[in-house]
Each structure stands twice: as structure tokens, then as C-alpha cells.
Amino acid sequence: MADERAPNGKDVDPMSAFRDLRDTYLDAWSKTMVEAVNSEAYAKASGAMLETGLAASAPFRQALEKTMLQALQQLSMPSREDFVSLAERLTNVEIKLDDIDAKLDQLQLSLNKPASAARRPNRPAARKRRKAAR
């Protein structure tokens, strides 16, 4: 059967009609589903189902969290809260180190100024002081 040729010289493919039918079916189904999913009614229905599922699973989730916390304590392992607390403390230390670094940079800049500029008073300010003293 693979040796058969159509009048135009190409091989005959008995499955091509089924492939075309499948592609047409999938395109139609895809367009229908896209329209259905993008509707307001679908969004409301999905929201209601998700809310119901979350409300139903909340007690189980809380019980699982308590059990996990107790198991971690028994195994002397840190919990999520321990990691969060440690991360907050490290962030505060990092901020303080950045502040100290900035102050040290300012101090270094002030120490690196030429000594003559630091000793020599500002001329207009010195004149004002002399006039005020008279």
C-alpha cells in the first residue's frame, strides 16, 4: 500500500484525512475553551471554587503546621519563624554595617583634605569676626 501513488505523483497517505479532521476538531475546541475561560461567569465560578477549597483546607493546614512545628522542636531543627527572625536580624546588622561604612568614608574624606585648607580660616568669615570684635 505504501507503493501506491496518487495521480499527481505523490505517495497516498490514508491517515491525512484523519489528521485534518483531528486538527479541525482541536482548533474548534481550542477556540471554544478560550472563549469560555475568558468569560466573567467562568472567573466567578473559579473564584467560588477556590474560596471553598481554601476554606475547607484551612483547618488541615493549621493542624499540619502545628504538627510540623512540634516535630521540628523534637528534632532540634529550626522552624520557618526561626529563619525569618534570623533573616531580619541579619538585615539589621547589614544596614548598620552600611551606615558605619558610610561614616568611615566621610571621616576618611575629611582626614584626606589638605592640612593647609583645614588650618587656613575662611577669609571673609575671619574679616567679619575681626569687624565684630572692634
C-alpha positions as CSV (number, residue, x, y, z in Angstrom):
1,M,0.0,0.0,0.0
2,A,2.9,2.3,0.6
3,D,3.9,1.8,-3.0
4,E,0.6,3.4,-4.3
5,R,0.8,6.8,-5.8
6,A,-1.8,9.4,-6.4
7,P,-2.3,10.8,-9.9
8,N,-0.2,13.8,-9.1
9,G,2.8,11.6,-8.3
10,K,2.9,11.9,-4.5
11,D,2.5,9.0,-2.1
12,V,-1.0,8.2,-0.9
13,D,-1.5,8.8,2.8
14,P,-4.6,7.2,4.1
15,M,-4.3,9.0,7.5
16,S,-4.1,12.5,6.2
17,A,-7.9,12.8,6.2
18,F,-7.9,11.8,9.9
19,R,-5.1,14.2,10.7
20,D,-7.1,17.1,9.0
21,L,-10.2,16.1,10.9
22,R,-8.2,16.0,14.2
23,D,-6.6,19.4,13.6
24,T,-10.0,21.0,12.7
25,Y,-11.6,19.4,15.8
26,L,-8.7,20.7,18.1
27,D,-8.9,24.2,16.6
28,A,-12.6,24.4,17.2
29,W,-12.3,23.0,20.7
30,S,-9.4,25.4,21.5
31,K,-11.4,28.4,20.3
32,T,-14.4,27.3,22.4
33,M,-12.4,26.8,25.5
34,V,-10.6,30.2,25.2
35,E,-14.0,31.9,24.9
36,A,-15.3,30.0,27.9
37,V,-12.3,30.6,30.1
38,N,-12.2,34.3,29.3
39,S,-15.8,34.9,30.4
40,E,-16.9,36.6,33.6
41,A,-19.0,33.7,34.6
42,Y,-16.0,31.3,34.5
43,A,-14.0,33.7,36.6
44,K,-16.7,33.9,39.2
45,A,-17.2,30.1,39.2
46,S,-13.4,29.5,39.6
47,G,-13.2,32.1,42.4
48,A,-16.0,30.5,44.3
49,M,-14.5,27.0,43.9
50,L,-11.1,28.3,45.1
51,E,-12.6,30.1,48.1
52,T,-14.4,26.9,49.1
53,G,-11.3,24.8,48.7
54,L,-9.2,27.2,50.7
55,A,-11.8,27.5,53.5
56,A,-12.1,23.7,53.6
57,S,-8.3,23.2,53.7
58,A,-7.5,25.8,56.4
59,P,-8.1,23.6,59.4
60,F,-6.0,20.8,57.9
61,R,-3.2,23.3,57.1
62,Q,-3.2,24.7,60.6
63,A,-3.1,21.2,62.1
64,L,-0.2,20.3,59.8
65,E,1.7,23.4,60.7
66,K,1.3,22.7,64.4
67,T,2.4,19.1,63.9
68,M,5.4,20.2,61.8
69,L,6.5,22.7,64.4
70,Q,6.3,20.1,67.2
71,A,8.3,17.7,65.1
72,L,11.0,20.3,64.3
73,Q,11.2,21.2,68.0
74,Q,11.6,17.5,68.9
75,L,14.4,17.1,66.3
76,S,16.1,20.4,67.5
77,M,15.7,21.9,64.0
78,P,14.8,25.5,63.1
79,S,11.3,26.4,62.0
80,R,10.3,28.9,59.4
81,E,9.8,31.6,62.1
82,D,13.4,31.0,63.3
83,F,14.7,31.6,59.8
84,V,12.6,34.7,59.3
85,S,13.8,36.1,62.7
86,L,17.4,35.3,61.8
87,A,17.0,36.9,58.4
88,E,15.5,40.1,59.9
89,R,18.4,40.3,62.4
90,L,21.0,39.8,59.7
91,T,19.3,42.5,57.6
92,N,19.5,44.9,60.5
93,V,23.2,44.1,61.0
94,E,23.8,44.7,57.3
95,I,22.1,48.1,57.4
96,K,24.2,49.1,60.5
97,L,27.4,48.0,58.7
98,D,26.4,50.1,55.7
99,D,25.9,53.1,57.9
100,I,29.3,52.6,59.6
101,D,30.9,52.2,56.2
102,A,29.4,55.5,55.0
103,K,30.5,57.3,58.2
104,L,34.0,55.9,57.8
105,D,34.1,57.1,54.2
106,Q,33.1,60.6,55.3
107,L,35.7,60.5,58.1
108,Q,38.4,59.4,55.6
109,L,37.5,62.2,53.2
110,S,37.7,64.8,55.9
111,L,41.1,63.4,57.0
112,N,42.4,63.4,53.4
113,K,41.8,67.1,52.9
114,P,45.0,69.2,52.6
115,A,46.2,70.4,56.0
116,S,46.7,73.9,54.8
117,A,43.0,74.2,53.8
118,A,42.0,72.9,57.2
119,R,44.2,75.3,59.1
120,R,43.6,78.4,57.0
121,P,40.4,80.2,58.0
122,N,37.9,81.3,55.5
123,R,39.0,84.9,54.7
124,P,35.5,86.6,54.6
125,A,34.5,84.9,57.8
126,A,37.7,86.0,59.5
127,R,37.1,89.6,58.4
128,K,33.6,89.6,59.8
129,R,34.9,88.3,63.1
130,R,37.6,91.0,63.3
131,K,35.0,93.7,62.5
132,A,32.6,92.3,65.1
133,A,35.4,92.3,67.7
134,R,36.2,96.0,67.1
